[in-house]
């Protein structure tokens, strides 16, 4: 019997971490999902992100087409005397969704490098469910507790020749050039 897989992806975190490591290149979410299918059958796939106004509408549509349930919210602005940060923190939302679905999963794929989710990874393992972190620039904390961690390889990114000019409000030909702005700190 095929493993039942739940995929939980922090879009802003992946965008930031991949862009930083691979000089502003972007993840090809179709390749990401195809890679995961080698582990078993994807029963749930949720992509968490942020958008201002309607900037991510095309990208959200493309995520739906390849099997993700997109969960998006408006980011909050944080100001202090030295800097400004815009953030839509999904850590609790991701954790709640994993907890709600855990009894129906054999494996959790976590698409984030954020060490703040270490307690969730530990909790999943305590329940006997395999957890794999599939991300870029994965924190040491996540690497230490996950059953397996996989750094996103360059082959999982959009091919430069596949990237079409972006038209505001419209997805590119491959549907993934309309990603939201990354969060300032990648979490």
N, C-alpha and C positions, 0 to 999 in steps of 0.2 A: 504494500500500500504506500502511496506517495505521501510525503510529509506535507502537512498543512502549514502554510507559511503566512505570517503577518508581516507586512512591510510598513515601516513607520519612518518617514523621511522629513527632516527639517530642511526645507528648500533653501532658506536664507543661509543657514550654516553651510550647506554643501556649496552654494554659490560662492560664498566668501572664501572658503577654504580652497576650493578648486581654482578660483580666479587668482588667488595668491600664489599657489604652487605652480600653476601652469600658465602664467602670464595672461590672465584675463580670458582664458578659454572656458568653455561651458560643458557641463555634463550632458550627454545624450541620454535622456531618460528611457528611450526605447532600448538602448544597449544595456542600461542598468537593469531594467526589468527582465530582459532576455537572459542576462547573466544569472539572476536570481532563480529563474525557472529551472535551471539545472539542479537546484537543490530540492525541488518538489513542486507542489501545486500552490500557487498564490491564492489564498482565500480572502485576504483583505490587504489593500494597499492604500495608505493614506499619506497625502503630501500636505505638510503644514507650512504656511507662508504668510506673508504680509503684502498688502498693496495699499497705495494711496489712490484715492478716487477709483478709476477703472484701468489703471496702468497694466495690470496683469491678466486682463480678461482673456486675451488670446492664448497666453501661456496656460492658464487654468483650463481652458477648453481643450488644449492639447493633452494636458495631464489626464483629463477625463477620457479622452479617446484611447489612451494606452492602458487604462484600467485603474488609475488612481482616483480615490475620493479626495478632492481638494478641500482643505479647511483653511480658509484665509480670514484674516482680520486686519483692521487698521493698526499700524504701529503707534506706539506712544512715544512722545518726545520727552527726553530727560535732559535737563539743563543743570549745570553747576557753573561756578565762576570761570573754570578753565576750558570746558568743552561742552559740546552738544552731541547727543546720541539719540538715534531713533531706533526703537526696538519693539518687536512683537514676539515676546517670549512665549514659546509653546511647550516648554519642558513639562509643566503640569498637565497640559492637554494631551501630550504624547503618553505620559505615564498613566493617566486615567483611561485612555483608549486601550493601552496594553493590558491593564488590569481587567477591564471589562471583557476582553477577548481571550484572555490567557487559557481558559478551559477548552477553547476550540482550536488551539494552535499546538503544533509540534516544534515549531521554530519561529523565532522573532528575528527579523532583519532590521537593524537600527541604522538609519542613514543620517548620522551626525557624528561630529568629532568632539562634541561638548561633554567634558568630564562631569558636568552637573548631573548627568543621567546615570552615573555610576550606581547609585542606590537602586535605580530601576533594574539595571542589568543584574545586580546581585539578587534582587527579588525574583526575577524571572528564572534565574539559575536554581534558586531554592525550591522552585515549583517543578523542577525537573524538565523545564523547557529549554531547548538549545537556543543560545543567543549569539548572533553574528553581527558585528559592527562592520558595515560596508560604507566607508567614508574616505575622507582625505585629510591628512594631518591629524590623525586620531590621537586623542590625549592619552598620556601614559596611564591614567586612572582607568579608562575604558579598556585599554589593551590588557591591563593586569587582571581584569575580572571577566571579560567576555570569554565564551567558549572558543571563539575564533574571531579574528579581526582581519579585514582585507582592505588594504589601501587601494583606492580607485586608481587603476592604471590609465595611462594616456590613451590606450585603445578604447576606453569607455567614454571618451570625450567626443564632441562634435568634430567631424573632419573639417578642416579649413575650407576645403572645396565644397562642402555641403552647406556652408553658412551663406545665406542669402541676405541681401540688404534688408534692414529692418524697416517696416512701415509702421508708424505709430498706431497702436491699437490693433494691429494685425499680426498673427503669428508668421514666422518665416516659413519657408518651404518645408523644413523639417519640424517646425512648430516650437522651437525652443529658444528663440532669440528674444523673447519678450519677458525674460525673467525679472523679478522685482529687484530693486536696488538692494545690495547686500547691507546687512546691519554693520554698524561701525566696528563692532568687536567680534563678529562672526558667531555669536551665541544666539 
